[in-house]
Amino acid sequence: MSQSPPDWLPDSLVPVAYKLARADELAWEIFTIAIGWSSKGPLHLESRIANGREFVHLRGIDPIPPILSLVLGDAINQLRSTLDHAVLALIEDFRQESIPESVAHRVNFPIYEDREKFDRWVQRAPLAEMAPDAEIGHRIFQLQPFNDLHETHFVMSRTNADSRHPGPGDHPLLLLQAYSNNDKHRRLVLSAARNVVTTSSVSFDQIEQHTPEDGELVAGTDLYSVRAGTTAVLDLNPYAAIRRPTTGSWQPPGREIWLLHSYLAERALPILSTGTTDHSIPPQIDLRGPEIDPYQRLREAGRTYAFQRTFPMISKLLGDRPM
């Protein structure tokens, strides 16, 4: 069981905990925007008959509000900045002095899947504490994707679509870095995807599927078909999805933020701070309440991530059908 934050989290990392909490607030905002879009029936469907089959044809899709991409980018930036912030804060704690701004802006947490590239970064590192033979540097080294094999399991345990086929791009740090780079240089790629529930007198194997169930929906394509004259009811549940830059798969954005946030709060930041995963940073910290001791905020924080808090609402919207 994790110790309470005051037992292990240094004062210098309290602002890092606040950044994680802000990312959790943004994750909830992502959910409300996405559910607002999907609940309005954004798919425009029509029936067409050809070659003895009746097709469910996707005539059009209402665009996803652009604010969703912007809020998602804000959440990614909050998460990515926690690593750089933590490295600088811990080095200043070790030295018991502030790092000059001319050097501080060069301090960052590196993310490499190639050991040789990491070694070249070490040669350029601005501070001795960042080298692998130093305590903080060794913890940075431990967490590198090329070295942290445990994280294939971590990602597998928190995703559905990629869980049976994990790839090198699935490490949380590589995913975080890729999302962060994409947000800096281009808009994050969002699209419509859908789950499907069939409530019909025919078995699902009599329904031909023409697009991947959790793939991108494209206007002007056929989704499903049955033999003409067959009665079948398909219940489509569209959701806004983001394309993983590492694998190309489409994922619910709230789940991606949960994956990245929980990795940072439960593994990366505890290891950076203490060298172990015996601790974690709670996600639901009150950032707006009256002025109180920071550690009281941490002690009173909830431990349920925004994505997990959406489950009851999603179940209600779907009528307790599979998500």
N, C-alpha and C positions, 0 to 999 in steps of 0.2 A: 504494500500500500504506500502511495506517495506521501512524503512528509508535507506539512502545510508550508506554503511559500515562505513565511518568515524564517523558517529553519534552514533554508538553503539559498534563497535568491538574494544576491547582493543588491544594495541600494542602486548601484549603477545600472542594473538590468530591469528595474521597475518600469522605466519608459519603454523598454522592449516589450514587457508584458502588456502595456497599454496599446502598443501598436498591434499586437495580436488580437486584443479585445476589439480594436477598431475594425480589423479585418473581419471579425465575427459579426459586428454590426452590419458591415457591408454585405456579408454573405446573406444575412436576413433580407436586406434590401434587394439583393439579386433575386431571391425567392419571390418576394412580393411582386416585383416587376414581371418576372417570368410567368408566374401563375396568373397575373392579371391579363397577360397576352394570351395564354393558352386557354383560359376559361371563357374567352369571348368567341370561341369557335373560329380560329384563324384559317382553317383549311376549307377550301371551296371545292366540293366534290360533285361529280356528275356520273351518270351511268352511260355506258356505250356498249353496243353489242357487235361483235365481229367474229366470224369463223365459228359460230355455234357457242360462243362464250360471252358472258356478260362481265364487263370490266368496271371496277371502281377507278375512275379517272380523276386525277388531281388537276383541276382547272387552274387553281391559283392559291397563293398563300399570302395572308396579310403580313407585311414586314414586321420584324421584331423591332421594338423601340430602340433607337440608337443609344439611349441612356444606359441600357443594359451592358453594352460593351464598355462604356466609360466607367461605370461602377465596378465592373469586373476588373478593369485595368487598375483602378484605385486599390482594390483588395490585393491584387498581385503585388503592386508596388509596396504596400504596407508589409506584406509577408517577406518579400525579398530584402527590404531594408533592415529587418530585424537581425539578419546575420552579420551585415557590415557593422551595424551599431554595436552588437554584442562583442565582436572582436576588438573594436577600438576601446570600448568601456572596460573590458577585462584586462587589456594591456595597460591602460591607465591605472586601474586598480593595482596591478602588479608593480608598476613603477611608483605608485603613489604620487603621481604628478600628471598634469595635462600634456598631451602630445601637441606640439606646435601645429597650427592650421596648415602650414606648408607641407607637412608630412601627413597629417590626419586625413586629408582628402584623398590620399593614395592608399589608405588602409581599407582593405575589402576582404570579404570571405570568398576565396576562389572556388570554382566548381569545375572539375575536370573529370572526364571518363578515361583519359589517357595519362598514364603515369609520367611519360616523358614531358608532356606539356606542363604537368604540375611541377616537375622538377625545374623546368625553365622559369616558371612563375616564382618558385622559391628563390632563385638567384636574383630576381628583381624585387623581391619583397622589401619594403622600406624599413622594417623593424626586425631586430634579431628574434624577438618573441614569436614571430610568425614562422620560423624555421621548424622543421619536424623534430629536431632534437631539443626543442624547448617545450614546456608543458602545454601552452596554448597552441603552439604550432603542431604538436603531436595530435591534439584533439581535432584540429582542422584536417590533418592528414587522415585520421581515423574515419572521418565522415565523408571523404571523397568517394564518389560513385565507383571508381575503379577498385576501391579498397573495402567498401561497405556492402558486402554481399548480402547481409541480413535484409537489406531494403527491398529486394525482390519480393520477399515474403510480406513486407510491410505494405507494399502497393497491392499485392494480390489480395490481402485481407480486407482491403477497403474499396475495391472496385468490382464490377460485375463483368462488363463487356470484355475487358482484357485479362481477366483473372486466369483463364485457362491457357493463355498464350502470352505470358510475360516476355517482354523484349528489353534490350538494353536501354531504350528510351523511357522505360517506365520508372526509373529511379526518381524519387520525389525531388531531389536537388536538380537533376537534369530537366525535369518537367518544369520546375519553378523558374530555372534560368531561361528555358525556351519561351515560356509565357512572358517573362519579363522583357526579354529581347524583342519579341514580337510586338509587345505593347509600346515599346519605345519607338519602333521604326514603322509600324503599320498597325492598322486596326485589328484587334482580335477577331478571329473568324467565327461568327455565330450563324446558325442555321436552324431550321425546323427539323426535328426528328419525331418519332412516335413509337409508343408501345401499342399493342393491339390486344383486345380481348374479344373472343368470339362467343356469342350467345346464340346458338343456332341448333336446328335439328340435324344439320349435317356435320360430319366430323371435320376437323380442321385439315386433314390430309386431302379432302376434296376441294379445298380452297387453294388455288395456286397463287403464290406470292411472287410479285415481280420486282420488288425492291427489298433490300435488307431491312429487317425489322427495326433495328436501332441505327440505321444509316440516315444520311441526309435526304430530306424530301425535296424533290425538284418539281416545280410546276410544269404541267404538260406531260406527265408520265402516268402510267397505269400502276396502281398499287396492288390490287388483288383481282382475281377473276374466278368465276364458277361456271359450270355448264349452264347455258341459257335455260331459263325456266326453273332453276333451282332457287329456293328461298334460303338465304343465309344472312345473318345479322353480324356485322363487324363493328365493334366499338373502338374507334381510334382515339388515343389519348396523346395529342401532340404536346411536345415540350421544346423549349429553346435549348439548343445544344451548342457546345463549343468544340472545335476541332483541336485535338491534341497535336501540337506541333511536332512532338517526338514520334508519334505512331500513326497519326492521321485518323484515328478513331474519333467518333463523336460521343461526347460525354455531357451529362447535366452539369452546368457550371457550378452550382452549389456543392455538388459532390466533389468537384475538383478542388474547390477552396477548402473543403473539409479535409481532403487528403493531404494537402500541403500544410494547412494550419496544424493539424494533429501531429504530423511528422515533426514540425518545428517545435511544437509545445511539449511533445512527449519524448522526443529523441534528440534532435540536433542541438537545441538550446540547453537542455540539461547536461548533455555531454560536454558542450563548450564550457559550461560554467563549473561543473563538478567532476566530469570524467565518467559519469554513470547515467543510467536511465532510471534511477530510483525515485525521481521526482518528475513533476510536470507542472505546466503553467495553466491555470484554469481559463477557459475561453470567455466566460460571461462576467467581465469586470465592469462595474458601474463607472462610467467615465463622466457622468453629468451630475451626480449627486452632490450634496454639500461637502465642504472642505473637511476631510477626515484624514487620518493617518493612512498613507498608501498601503501599508500591510493589512490594515483593517479592510480596505477594498478587496485585497487579494483573499483574505480569509473568508469574506462574505460572498465571493464570486461563485456563480454557478458553474457546473462542470459538464454541461451538455452543450455541444456545438450547435450552431444555427441549423446546419443541415439535418441533424438529428431532431431538432425541435419542429421541423416541418412535417415529420412523419404523420402525426395525428391529423393535420390539416389535409395532407395529400390523401390519406385513407378516406377521410370524409368526402372529399371531392370525387374520389373514384368509387364511392359506395363500398369500401372495403374489398375492392377487386385487386388483383395483383398489380404491383407497380412495375 
